[in-house]
Amino acid sequence: MAANADAKINRLNRIAGQVNGVAKMIEDDRYCMDILHQIQAIKSALAKVETQVLKDHAACCVAEAIASGDEAEQRAKFEELVELLEKRR
């Protein structure tokens, strides 16, 4: 899991650099479409990190709840996912 965490942190650090780059582009009054393309790239990169964290959650936390046999814990993990998906709308 540590290597996986390192990969996510590295990706987030690159995203932070992209965000700083966009701020600089705005300060420099760069062409709007160039800025918008960079923002789309940032959103795409964040979505990839989000997907990986979601996969990790399913592989670890949800799988553990299922393996535990504890129906309340299983329901809680399922409800967490449903709430998250509802917020994305």
C-alpha positions as CSV (number, residue, x, y, z in Angstrom):
1,M,0.0,0.0,0.0
2,A,3.0,2.4,0.7
3,A,4.0,2.4,-3.0
4,N,0.4,3.0,-4.0
5,A,0.3,5.9,-1.5
6,D,3.5,7.3,-2.9
7,A,2.1,7.2,-6.4
8,K,-1.0,9.1,-5.3
9,I,1.1,11.7,-3.4
10,N,3.4,12.2,-6.4
11,R,0.4,12.7,-8.7
12,L,-1.1,15.2,-6.2
13,N,2.2,17.1,-6.1
14,R,2.2,17.3,-9.9
15,I,-1.4,18.6,-9.8
16,A,-0.4,21.2,-7.3
17,G,2.3,22.3,-9.7
18,Q,-0.2,22.5,-12.5
19,V,-2.5,24.6,-10.3
20,N,0.4,27.0,-9.5
21,G,1.1,27.1,-13.2
22,V,-2.5,28.1,-14.0
23,A,-2.3,30.9,-11.4
24,K,0.8,32.2,-13.1
25,M,-0.9,32.0,-16.5
26,I,-3.7,34.1,-15.1
27,E,-1.3,36.6,-13.6
28,D,0.5,36.8,-17.0
29,D,-2.9,37.4,-18.7
30,R,-2.4,34.4,-20.9
31,Y,-5.0,33.3,-23.5
32,C,-8.2,32.1,-21.9
33,M,-8.4,28.9,-23.9
34,D,-4.9,27.9,-22.9
35,I,-5.9,28.4,-19.2
36,L,-9.1,26.4,-19.8
37,H,-7.2,23.5,-21.3
38,Q,-4.9,23.4,-18.3
39,I,-7.8,23.5,-15.9
40,Q,-9.3,20.5,-17.8
41,A,-6.0,18.7,-17.5
42,I,-6.0,19.3,-13.7
43,K,-9.6,18.1,-13.4
44,S,-8.7,14.9,-15.3
45,A,-5.7,14.3,-13.2
46,L,-7.7,14.8,-10.0
47,A,-10.4,12.4,-11.3
48,K,-7.7,9.7,-11.8
49,V,-6.5,10.2,-8.2
50,E,-10.1,10.0,-7.0
51,T,-10.7,6.8,-8.9
52,Q,-7.6,5.2,-7.4
53,V,-8.6,6.2,-3.9
54,L,-12.1,4.8,-4.5
55,K,-10.6,1.5,-5.8
56,D,-8.4,1.3,-2.7
57,H,-11.4,1.9,-0.5
58,A,-13.3,-0.9,-2.2
59,A,-10.3,-3.3,-2.1
60,C,-9.5,-2.6,1.5
61,C,-12.3,-1.0,3.6
62,V,-15.3,-2.5,1.9
63,A,-13.7,-5.9,1.5
64,E,-12.9,-5.9,5.2
65,A,-16.5,-5.1,6.0
66,I,-17.7,-7.9,3.8
67,A,-15.2,-10.4,5.3
68,S,-16.1,-9.4,8.8
69,G,-19.7,-10.7,8.3
70,D,-20.9,-7.7,10.4
71,E,-24.1,-6.6,8.6
72,A,-24.1,-3.1,10.3
73,E,-20.5,-2.5,9.2
74,Q,-21.3,-3.7,5.6
75,R,-24.3,-1.4,5.5
76,A,-22.3,1.6,6.8
77,K,-19.6,1.1,4.1
78,F,-22.3,0.8,1.4
79,E,-24.1,4.0,2.7
80,E,-20.8,5.9,2.6
81,L,-20.4,5.1,-1.0
82,V,-24.0,6.0,-1.9
83,E,-23.6,9.3,0.0
84,L,-20.4,10.1,-1.9
85,L,-22.0,9.3,-5.3
86,E,-25.0,11.5,-4.4
87,K,-22.7,14.4,-3.7
88,R,-21.1,14.1,-7.1
89,R,-24.4,15.0,-8.8
